[in-house]
Amino acid sequence: MDNRIADTAQVDESAQIGSGVSVWDLAQVRENARLGDGCILGRGAYVGPGVRLGNNVKIQNYALVYEPAALADGVFVGPAAVLTNDRNPRSVSADGQVKDGDDWTAVGVVVEEGASLGARSVCVAPVRVGRWAMVAAGAVVTRDVPDYALVAGVPAKRIGWVGRAGVRLEAKDGEADVWVCPETGLTYVRDSADRLSERP
């Protein structure tokens, strides 16, 4: 499959680009970034140096993914979402000198397979967003998000569970800690540590 790179996009020569990738107007892919097959970067999206994207990742318009973020296969990043990389950001050091790249240590956001980050959400590194989890639009994630969790608010808190289809799960009648996806019929089980997993 051919790639589609807009004339106004900036893709560094050292970036590794898979097949079937689309990079739209004014998007920027920095040095040593790696984009898997089938990725789509919307207008004005930013992918920082060394960021790793799996296959079929969608980064919508004006979303910012700062290094050293790692996004697994099938991740969705909504419009204007931000993945930060500095827990204690400052322009200058304590003595008033302008900081440079050697004056801080970047920390990353890890987003696992199939997870979605809603429009204008913010992930404050270092955090992990679990498999198939969903972060609501405008949420601010300051701690790890479990697999299949639906989180919302500032700071983000779990308000429910979602399945692979992204639909909110429903409690199964007569079975404690069992949840069902109304769209796919898949069943999920919650364990004693408040973690959800698919029932085989």
Sequence and secondary structure as in RCSB ss.txt:
>XXXX:A:sequence
MDNRIADTAQVDESAQIGSGVSVWDLAQVRENARLGDGCILGRGAYVGPGVRLGNNVKIQNYALVYEPAALADGV
FVGPAAVLTNDRNPRSVSADGQVKDGDDWTAVGVVVEEGASLGARSVCVAPVRVGRWAMVAAGAVVTRDVPDYAL
VAGVPAKRIGWVGRAGVRLEAKDGEADVWVCPETGLTYVRDSADRLSERP
>XXXX:A:secstr
   EE TT EE TT EE SS EE TT EE TT EE TT EE TT EE TT EE TT EE TT EE TT EE TT 
EE TT EE   SS  SB TTS B  GGGS    EEE TT EE TT EE SSEEE TT EE TT EE S B TTEE
EETTTTEEEEEB TTS B EE TT TTEEE TTT  EEEE TTS EEE  
